[in-house]
Amino acid sequence: MLRGYAEDGETCEIPGIGTVPVAYARDLANDAICHVILTGTDVTVISSHHRYIPVAIARALDQRDPTCVTPGCRRRHHLETHHWRQDYAKDGPTELDNLCRLCPYHHHLVTWCGWTLTGGPGRWRLHPPGTHPDDDPP
């Protein structure tokens, strides 16, 4: 972006929007509020017993889960945060290790239709009702 153009193989991408021309991104930056993620901030120790997601965790989730975590789903827009290890309604903590981002469709399946999400970052699996996560091949 500082160079003013993208070279072959490079993209100019705005999270939640997608790939955009560099000129458009530069124009938006004139009126933007930038959020900086500092290295050295240990977001793995931040925990809350409220549904509200602390800003540091929300930014880490945006970076870790830029798309719906369901395998094969590439949706990037309107993602919802889900307490996947332990449901918030069952005293699940609001912390990075217990959160993921799902599209509204997959969030509905998990929350209301009995589907189960297992695995964790890089190993996500979605299981239909009546199946057991251990039934999956490795």
N, CA, C and O atoms as a DFTB+ gen file, in Angstrom:
552 C
 N C O
     1  1       0.831      -1.192       0.000
     2  2       0.000       0.000       0.000
     3  2       0.872       1.251       0.000
     4  3       0.558       2.230      -0.677
     5  1       1.962       1.220       0.755
     6  2       2.854       2.378       0.773
     7  2       3.485       2.616      -0.595
     8  3       3.734       3.755      -0.989
     9  1       3.738       1.518      -1.313
    10  2       4.335       1.615      -2.637
    11  2       3.345       2.208      -3.636
    12  3       3.747       2.851      -4.605
    13  1       2.037       1.989      -3.396
    14  2       1.019       2.551      -4.275
    15  2       0.491       1.594      -5.321
    16  3      -0.396       1.955      -6.094
    17  1       1.010       0.396      -5.359
    18  2       0.539      -0.600      -6.323
    19  2       0.897      -1.993      -5.806
    20  3       1.791      -2.154      -4.975
    21  1       0.191      -2.979      -6.308
    22  2       0.472      -4.367      -5.950
    23  2       1.254      -5.021      -7.082
    24  3       0.943      -4.825      -8.257
    25  1       2.265      -5.796      -6.724
    26  2       3.035      -6.540      -7.714
    27  2       2.391      -7.907      -7.925
    28  3       1.491      -8.300      -7.184
    29  1       2.864      -8.628      -8.946
    30  2       2.321      -9.957      -9.233
    31  2       2.353     -10.831      -7.981
    32  3       3.374     -10.927      -7.299
    33  1       1.224     -11.462      -7.694
    34  2       1.121     -12.349      -6.540
    35  2       0.734     -11.662      -5.251
    36  3       0.402     -12.343      -4.281
    37  1       0.761     -10.344      -5.198
    38  2       0.375      -9.612      -3.998
    39  2      -1.091      -9.216      -4.092
    40  3      -1.635      -9.056      -5.185
    41  1      -1.718      -9.063      -2.942
    42  2      -3.087      -8.561      -2.911
    43  2      -3.165      -7.419      -1.909
    44  3      -2.336      -7.303      -1.006
    45  1      -4.144      -6.610      -2.082
    46  2      -4.476      -5.570      -1.118
    47  2      -5.846      -5.982      -0.600
    48  3      -6.829      -5.958      -1.341
    49  1      -5.908      -6.358       0.660
    50  2      -7.137      -6.933       1.186
    51  2      -7.578      -6.201       2.439
    52  3      -6.761      -5.851       3.290
    53  1      -8.867      -5.977       2.542
    54  2      -9.462      -5.375       3.730
    55  2     -10.271      -6.469       4.415
    56  3     -11.203      -7.002       3.813
    57  1      -9.938      -6.824       5.677
    58  2     -10.685      -7.875       6.373
    59  2     -12.176      -7.578       6.389
    60  3     -12.601      -6.466       6.702
    61  1     -12.955      -8.587       6.046
    62  2     -14.398      -8.443       6.012
    63  2     -14.929      -7.918       4.692
    64  3     -16.135      -7.960       4.447
    65  1     -14.036      -7.422       3.831
    66  2     -14.451      -6.909       2.525
    67  2     -13.864      -7.763       1.410
    68  3     -14.576      -8.168       0.491
    69  1     -12.563      -8.037       1.492
    70  2     -11.904      -8.837       0.473
    71  2     -10.859      -8.031      -0.268
    72  3     -10.410      -6.985       0.201
    73  1     -10.480      -8.530      -1.431
    74  2      -9.448      -7.898      -2.243
    75  2      -9.989      -6.623      -2.886
    76  3     -11.075      -6.615      -3.465
    77  1      -9.211      -5.549      -2.772
    78  2      -9.605      -4.253      -3.334
    79  2      -8.405      -3.642      -4.050
    80  3      -7.264      -3.996      -3.754
    81  1      -8.652      -2.727      -4.990
    82  2      -7.534      -2.016      -5.621
    83  2      -6.781      -1.193      -4.578
    84  3      -7.382      -0.679      -3.634
    85  1      -5.475      -1.071      -4.751
    86  2      -4.653      -0.310      -3.816
    87  2      -5.149       1.132      -3.717
    88  3      -5.189       1.695      -2.624
    89  1      -5.524       1.728      -4.832
    90  2      -5.995       3.118      -4.814
    91  2      -7.230       3.268      -3.929
    92  3      -7.374       4.268      -3.225
    93  1      -8.112       2.285      -3.962
    94  2      -9.320       2.324      -3.134
    95  2      -8.943       2.222      -1.656
    96  3      -9.476       2.957      -0.825
    97  1      -8.027       1.313      -1.329
    98  2      -7.596       1.149       0.062
    99  2      -6.931       2.426       0.578
   100  3      -7.161       2.833       1.717
   101  1      -6.122       3.045      -0.248
   102  2      -5.465       4.298       0.159
   103  2      -6.489       5.400       0.391
   104  3      -6.356       6.186       1.328
   105  1      -7.511       5.459      -0.460
   106  2      -8.561       6.466      -0.307
   107  2      -9.330       6.237       1.000
   108  3      -9.631       7.190       1.719
   109  1      -9.644       4.983       1.304
   110  2     -10.337       4.673       2.556
   111  2      -9.480       5.009       3.769
   112  3      -9.999       5.447       4.797
   113  1      -8.179       4.806       3.654
   114  2      -7.277       5.048       4.777
   115  2      -7.246       6.510       5.198
   116  3      -6.892       6.815       6.336
   117  1      -7.609       7.414       4.303
   118  2      -7.617       8.834       4.653
   119  2      -8.587       9.145       5.789
   120  3      -8.352      10.061       6.577
   121  1      -9.678       8.381       5.871
   122  2     -10.684       8.614       6.908
   123  2     -10.767       7.463       7.909
   124  3     -11.715       7.394       8.692
   125  1      -9.802       6.574       7.892
   126  2      -9.888       5.356       8.704
   127  2      -9.282       5.538      10.083
   128  3      -8.417       6.385      10.305
   129  1      -9.762       4.723      10.990
   130  2      -9.144       4.570      12.296
   131  2      -8.429       3.221      12.233
   132  3      -9.068       2.187      12.036
   133  1      -7.137       3.229      12.395
   134  2      -6.353       1.999      12.284
   135  2      -6.214       1.351      13.652
   136  3      -6.016       2.032      14.658
   137  1      -6.320       0.035      13.677
   138  2      -6.083      -0.748      14.882
   139  2      -4.769      -1.477      14.698
   140  3      -4.549      -2.125      13.675
   141  1      -3.911      -1.376      15.667
   142  2      -2.610      -2.013      15.587
   143  2      -2.597      -3.185      16.549
   144  3      -2.997      -3.060      17.707
   145  1      -2.133      -4.327      16.058
   146  2      -1.970      -5.489      16.924
   147  2      -0.505      -5.530      17.321
   148  3       0.375      -5.672      16.472
   149  1      -0.250      -5.408      18.602
   150  2       1.113      -5.392      19.087
   151  2       1.570      -6.806      19.392
   152  3       0.836      -7.593      19.990
   153  1       2.770      -7.118      18.983
   154  2       3.320      -8.405      19.367
   155  2       3.752      -8.300      20.814
   156  3       4.145      -7.229      21.276
   157  1       3.682      -9.390      21.515
   158  2       4.038      -9.383      22.921
   159  2       2.820      -9.343      23.832
   160  3       2.943      -9.610      25.028
   161  1       1.649      -9.016      23.300
   162  2       0.433      -9.050      24.097
   163  2      -0.069     -10.479      24.120
   164  3      -0.419     -11.028      23.075
   165  1      -0.111     -11.086      25.287
   166  2      -0.509     -12.488      25.398
   167  2      -2.022     -12.581      25.555
   168  3      -2.542     -12.537      26.670
   169  1      -2.725     -12.709      24.425
   170  2      -4.185     -12.767      24.459
   171  2      -4.689     -14.096      24.999
   172  3      -5.879     -14.234      25.283
   173  1      -3.803     -15.080      25.146
   174  2      -4.236     -16.394      25.656
   175  2      -4.531     -16.365      27.147
   176  3      -5.145     -17.297      27.668
   177  1      -4.110     -15.319      27.844
   178  2      -4.375     -15.245      29.279
   179  2      -5.550     -14.326      29.608
   180  3      -5.935     -14.203      30.771
   181  1      -6.118     -13.682      28.593
   182  2      -7.273     -12.800      28.817
   183  2      -8.520     -13.663      28.875
   184  3      -8.766     -14.465      27.974
   185  1      -9.307     -13.502      29.929
   186  2     -10.522     -14.296      30.104
   187  2     -11.602     -13.418      30.726
   188  3     -11.318     -12.504      31.499
   189  1     -12.832     -13.718      30.373
   190  2     -13.960     -12.964      30.902
   191  2     -15.123     -13.920      31.135
   192  3     -15.264     -14.920      30.431
   193  1     -15.935     -13.616      32.103
   194  2     -17.147     -14.404      32.346
   195  2     -18.378     -13.672      31.826
   196  3     -19.508     -13.988      32.199
   197  1     -18.140     -12.682      30.954
   198  2     -19.212     -11.953      30.301
   199  2     -19.268     -12.364      28.839
   200  3     -18.279     -12.856      28.297
   201  1     -20.394     -12.172      28.205
   202  2     -20.521     -12.481      26.781
   203  2     -19.721     -11.492      25.923
   204  3     -19.279     -11.828      24.824
   205  1     -19.542     -10.280      26.435
   206  2     -18.774      -9.269      25.729
   207  2     -17.353      -9.779      25.488
   208  3     -16.713     -10.296      26.404
   209  1     -16.865      -9.636      24.266
   210  2     -15.534     -10.114      23.912
   211  2     -14.550      -8.957      24.008
   212  3     -14.697      -7.963      23.297
   213  1     -13.545      -9.070      24.880
   214  2     -12.548      -8.007      24.986
   215  2     -11.900      -7.714      23.625
   216  3     -11.716      -8.618      22.811
   217  1     -11.563      -6.461      23.395
   218  2     -11.047      -6.017      22.102
   219  2      -9.828      -6.827      21.665
   220  3      -9.736      -7.209      20.498
   221  1      -8.899      -7.095      22.568
   222  2      -7.685      -7.838      22.200
   223  2      -8.037      -9.237      21.692
   224  3      -7.423      -9.723      20.743
   225  1      -9.020      -9.883      22.318
   226  2      -9.436     -11.213      21.869
   227  2     -10.146     -11.114      20.525
   228  3      -9.915     -11.941      19.643
   229  1     -11.001     -10.118      20.359
   230  2     -11.717      -9.950      19.088
   231  2     -10.737      -9.756      17.937
   232  3     -10.932     -10.319      16.860
   233  1      -9.700      -8.978      18.148
   234  2      -8.705      -8.762      17.089
   235  2      -7.911     -10.025      16.814
   236  3      -7.602     -10.323      15.660
   237  1      -7.580     -10.767      17.850
   238  2      -6.858     -12.029      17.654
   239  2      -7.733     -13.024      16.889
   240  3      -7.237     -13.743      16.021
   241  1      -9.035     -13.068      17.206
   242  2      -9.966     -13.943      16.478
   243  2     -10.058     -13.549      15.011
   244  3     -10.076     -14.416      14.137
   245  1     -10.114     -12.254      14.733
   246  2     -10.163     -11.776      13.349
   247  2      -8.960     -12.276      12.566
   248  3      -9.081     -12.642      11.397
   249  1      -7.805     -12.291      13.206
   250  2      -6.585     -12.745      12.542
   251  2      -6.530     -14.270      12.434
   252  3      -6.146     -14.807      11.395
   253  1      -6.912     -14.960      13.498
   254  2      -6.833     -16.422      13.502
   255  2      -7.909     -17.055      12.635
   256  3      -7.642     -18.025      11.927
   257  1      -9.123     -16.518      12.683
   258  2     -10.265     -17.086      11.959
   259  2     -10.821     -16.060      10.968
   260  3     -11.898     -15.516      11.209
   261  1     -10.122     -15.778       9.863
   262  2     -10.619     -14.778       8.924
   263  2     -11.840     -15.242       8.143
   264  3     -12.552     -14.426       7.559
   265  1     -12.087     -16.564       8.130
   266  2     -13.271     -17.134       7.488
   267  2     -13.971     -18.027       8.493
   268  3     -13.426     -18.323       9.557
   269  1     -15.172     -18.455       8.159
   270  2     -15.890     -19.434       8.984
   271  2     -14.973     -20.642       9.169
   272  3     -14.373     -21.112       8.203
   273  1     -14.856     -21.150      10.396
   274  2     -13.925     -22.243      10.664
   275  2     -14.411     -23.595      10.149
   276  3     -13.642     -24.556      10.141
   277  1     -15.668     -23.692       9.721
   278  2     -16.189     -24.950       9.212
   279  2     -15.420     -25.349       7.951
   280  3     -15.333     -24.561       7.010
   281  1     -14.860     -26.569       7.920
   282  2     -14.116     -26.991       6.735
   283  2     -14.940     -26.835       5.456
   284  3     -16.087     -27.277       5.385
   285  1     -14.344     -26.208       4.461
   286  2     -15.010     -26.011       3.175
   287  2     -15.798     -24.725       3.069
   288  3     -16.136     -24.307       1.962
   289  1     -16.100     -24.085       4.181
   290  2     -16.852     -22.827       4.145
   291  2     -15.850     -21.682       4.064
   292  3     -14.947     -21.576       4.894
   293  1     -16.013     -20.843       3.077
   294  2     -15.077     -19.738       2.880
   295  2     -15.700     -18.374       3.202
   296  3     -15.140     -17.332       2.861
   297  1     -16.839     -18.393       3.847
   298  2     -17.525     -17.129       4.114
   299  2     -16.682     -16.251       5.031
   300  3     -16.149     -16.714       6.040
   301  1     -16.571     -14.965       4.661
   302  2     -15.755     -14.005       5.400
   303  2     -16.574     -12.888       6.034
   304  3     -16.099     -12.191       6.930
   305  1     -17.786     -12.727       5.572
   306  2     -18.585     -11.588       6.006
   307  2     -19.616     -12.004       7.053
   308  3     -20.124     -13.125       7.030
   309  1     -19.912     -11.097       7.959
   310  2     -20.956     -11.272       8.965
   311  2     -20.719     -12.516       9.825
   312  3     -21.671     -13.212      10.179
   313  1     -19.467     -12.799      10.162
   314  2     -19.167     -13.955      10.998
   315  2     -19.608     -13.695      12.425
   316  3     -19.589     -12.561      12.904
   317  1     -20.003     -14.766      13.093
   318  2     -20.469     -14.689      14.471
   319  2     -19.494     -15.437      15.375
   320  3     -18.899     -16.435      14.969
   321  1     -19.340     -14.954      16.586
   322  2     -18.428     -15.590      17.532
   323  2     -19.181     -16.665      18.302
   324  3     -20.301     -16.458      18.768
   325  1     -18.531     -17.820      18.422
   326  2     -19.159     -18.973      19.065
   327  2     -18.258     -19.502      20.179
   328  3     -17.051     -19.647      19.984
   329  1     -18.836     -19.791      21.342
   330  2     -18.123     -20.455      22.436
   331  2     -18.156     -21.954      22.126
   332  3     -19.162     -22.607      22.402
   333  1     -17.095     -22.506      21.567
   334  2     -17.157     -23.847      21.005
   335  2     -16.795     -24.959      21.980
   336  3     -17.393     -26.032      21.892
   337  1     -15.871     -24.776      22.887
   338  2     -15.518     -25.851      23.831
   339  2     -16.592     -26.002      24.909
   340  3     -17.066     -27.101      25.197
   341  1     -16.954     -24.872      25.484
   342  2     -17.971     -24.856      26.538
   343  2     -18.884     -23.673      26.279
   344  3     -18.446     -22.522      26.270
   345  1     -20.158     -23.970      26.068
   346  2     -21.141     -22.944      25.734
   347  2     -21.190     -21.860      26.812
   348  3     -21.079     -22.144      28.004
   349  1     -21.355     -20.633      26.373
   350  2     -21.452     -19.518      27.310
   351  2     -22.601     -19.737      28.293
   352  3     -22.476     -19.409      29.473
   353  1     -23.718     -20.288      27.816
   354  2     -24.881     -20.538      28.683
   355  2     -24.571     -21.561      29.769
   356  3     -25.291     -21.643      30.764
   357  1     -23.513     -22.337      29.590
   358  2     -23.097     -23.336      30.582
   359  2     -21.794     -22.899      31.245
   360  3     -20.924     -23.715      31.549
   361  1     -21.684     -21.579      31.461
   362  2     -20.532     -20.965      32.122
   363  2     -19.229     -21.078      31.345
   364  3     -18.152     -21.074      31.941
   365  1     -19.313     -21.179      30.026
   366  2     -18.105     -21.201      29.201
   367  2     -17.424     -19.847      29.229
   368  3     -18.078     -18.819      29.056
   369  1     -16.120     -19.836      29.445
   370  2     -15.409     -18.556      29.518
   371  2     -15.264     -17.901      28.152
   372  3     -15.205     -18.575      27.123
   373  1     -15.209     -16.592      28.165
   374  2     -14.970     -15.830      26.953
   375  2     -13.464     -15.613      26.879
   376  3     -12.930     -14.634      27.400
   377  1     -12.792     -16.558      26.213
   378  2     -11.347     -16.499      26.041
   379  2     -10.986     -17.115      24.694
   380  3     -11.761     -17.895      24.141
   381  1      -9.845     -16.778      24.179
   382  2      -9.457     -17.173      22.830
   383  2      -9.568     -18.677      22.612
   384  3     -10.027     -19.109      21.554
   385  1      -9.165     -19.468      23.572
   386  2      -9.177     -20.923      23.428
   387  2     -10.590     -21.500      23.350
   388  3     -10.762     -22.636      22.907
   389  1     -11.599     -20.744      23.770
   390  2     -12.977     -21.231      23.775
   391  2     -13.824     -20.578      22.684
   392  3     -15.028     -20.824      22.609
   393  1     -13.213     -19.756      21.843
   394  2     -13.972     -19.010      20.843
   395  2     -13.534     -19.365      19.430
   396  3     -12.386     -19.735      19.187
   397  1     -14.475     -19.242      18.512
   398  2     -14.172     -19.354      17.086
   399  2     -15.193     -18.503      16.350
   400  3     -16.148     -17.999      16.941
   401  1     -14.974     -18.353      15.048
   402  2     -15.896     -17.560      14.236
   403  2     -16.577     -18.464      13.221
   404  3     -15.927     -19.233      12.513
   405  1     -17.904     -18.358      13.164
   406  2     -18.724     -19.151      12.256
   407  2     -19.629     -18.235      11.443
   408  3     -20.017     -17.162      11.904
   409  1     -19.962     -18.667      10.228
   410  2     -20.966     -17.940       9.461
   411  2     -22.321     -18.170      10.136
   412  3     -22.461     -19.124      10.900
   413  1     -23.309     -17.334       9.878
   414  2     -24.612     -17.502      10.528
   415  2     -25.233     -18.882      10.303
   416  3     -25.867     -19.423      11.209
   417  1     -25.063     -19.457       9.115
   418  2     -25.641     -20.775       8.828
   419  2     -25.040     -21.854       9.739
   420  3     -25.776     -22.610      10.373
   421  1     -23.714     -21.924       9.802
   422  2     -23.082     -22.955      10.627
   423  2     -23.259     -22.674      12.116
   424  3     -23.342     -23.607      12.915
   425  1     -23.316     -21.400      12.496
   426  2     -23.574     -21.065      13.896
   427  2     -24.971     -21.557      14.300
   428  3     -25.156     -22.066      15.406
   429  1     -25.941     -21.404      13.407
   430  2     -27.304     -21.894      13.669
   431  2     -27.302     -23.420      13.834
   432  3     -27.943     -23.944      14.745
   433  1     -26.590     -24.129      12.962
   434  2     -26.537     -25.592      13.067
   435  2     -25.999     -26.035      14.422
   436  3     -26.539     -26.948      15.048
   437  1     -24.925     -25.376      14.869
   438  2     -24.287     -25.761      16.130
   439  2     -25.135     -25.348      17.336
   440  3     -25.259     -26.098      18.304
   441  1     -25.708     -24.165      17.267
   442  2     -26.448     -23.636      18.417
   443  2     -27.833     -24.256      18.575
   444  3     -28.263     -24.521      19.698
   445  1     -28.533     -24.492      17.472
   446  2     -29.934     -24.886      17.561
   447  2     -30.270     -26.254      16.971
   448  3     -31.353     -26.773      17.241
   449  1     -29.398     -26.851      16.186
   450  2     -29.761     -28.072      15.464
   451  2     -28.974     -29.307      15.891
   452  3     -29.071     -30.343      15.233
   453  1     -28.204     -29.229      16.962
   454  2     -27.529     -30.402      17.496
   455  2     -26.215     -30.786      16.847
   456  3     -25.654     -31.833      17.171
   457  1     -25.707     -29.963      15.936
   458  2     -24.411     -30.256      15.332
   459  2     -23.318     -29.945      16.347
   460  3     -23.519     -29.129      17.247
   461  1     -22.157     -30.594      16.206
   462  2     -21.052     -30.428      17.145
   463  2     -19.799     -29.980      16.402
   464  3     -19.467     -30.513      15.343
   465  1     -19.118     -29.008      16.962
   466  2     -17.865     -28.515      16.402
   467  2     -16.730     -29.009      17.298
   468  3     -16.766     -28.818      18.514
   469  1     -15.719     -29.647      16.692
   470  2     -14.584     -30.160      17.459
   471  2     -13.281     -29.819      16.745
   472  3     -13.285     -29.265      15.645
   473  1     -12.187     -30.153      17.379
   474  2     -10.879     -30.063      16.741
   475  2     -10.027     -28.904      17.171
   476  3      -8.926     -29.104      17.685
   477  1     -10.502     -27.701      16.978
   478  2      -9.710     -26.520      17.297
   479  2      -9.021     -25.952      16.073
   480  3      -9.107     -26.527      14.989
   481  1      -8.340     -24.835      16.234
   482  2      -7.713     -24.150      15.103
   483  2      -6.825     -25.076      14.259
   484  3      -5.941     -25.766      14.767
   485  1      -7.100     -25.058      12.960
   486  2      -6.346     -25.878      12.029
   487  2      -6.815     -27.319      11.922
   488  3      -6.351     -28.056      11.052
   489  1      -7.726     -27.731      12.791
   490  2      -8.210     -29.119      12.809
   491  2      -9.734     -29.190      12.951
   492  3     -10.258     -30.209      13.401
   493  1     -10.441     -28.144      12.583
   494  2     -11.882     -28.075      12.810
   495  2     -12.615     -29.211      12.111
   496  3     -12.260     -29.604      11.000
   497  1     -13.644     -29.733      12.777
   498  2     -14.545     -30.747      12.233
   499  2     -15.966     -30.387      12.679
   500  3     -16.173     -29.947      13.809
   501  1     -16.936     -30.577      11.790
   502  2     -18.337     -30.338      12.102
   503  2     -19.064     -31.668      11.994
   504  3     -19.021     -32.320      10.950
   505  1     -19.726     -32.070      13.063
   506  2     -20.369     -33.381      13.146
   507  2     -21.886     -33.236      13.192
   508  3     -22.402     -32.445      13.982
   509  1     -22.613     -33.987      12.359
   510  2     -24.076     -33.926      12.401
   511  2     -24.616     -34.553      13.685
   512  3     -23.910     -35.299      14.364
   513  1     -25.868     -34.247      14.011
   514  2     -26.476     -34.833      15.209
   515  2     -26.440     -36.357      15.138
   516  3     -26.576     -36.942      14.064
   517  1     -26.258     -36.981      16.280
   518  2     -26.286     -38.445      16.349
   519  2     -24.953     -39.100      16.032
   520  3     -24.845     -40.323      16.113
   521  1     -23.943     -38.335      15.676
   522  2     -22.625     -38.915      15.452
   523  2     -21.715     -38.541      16.615
   524  3     -21.973     -37.581      17.340
   525  1     -20.676     -39.295      16.774
   526  2     -19.730     -39.029      17.842
   527  2     -18.428     -38.562      17.223
   528  3     -17.982     -39.146      16.235
   529  1     -17.800     -37.527      17.769
   530  2     -16.557     -37.020      17.187
   531  2     -15.481     -38.088      17.025
   532  3     -14.655     -37.978      16.118
   533  1     -15.460     -39.120      17.871
   534  2     -14.449     -40.158      17.780
   535  2     -14.685     -41.080      16.571
   536  3     -13.808     -41.870      16.222
   537  1     -15.858     -40.986      15.935
   538  2     -16.157     -41.817      14.764
   539  2     -15.408     -41.352      13.525
   540  3     -15.333     -42.090      12.542
   541  1     -14.846     -40.133      13.549
   542  2     -14.158     -39.587      12.391
   543  2     -12.820     -40.281      12.174
   544  3     -12.126     -40.608      13.137
   545  1     -12.456     -40.506      10.918
   546  2     -11.121     -41.030      10.672
   547  2     -10.080     -39.975      11.028
   548  3     -10.390     -38.783      11.011
   549  1      -8.849     -40.384      11.352
   550  2      -7.817     -39.387      11.726
   551  2      -7.475     -38.465      10.577
   552  3      -6.633     -37.579      10.725
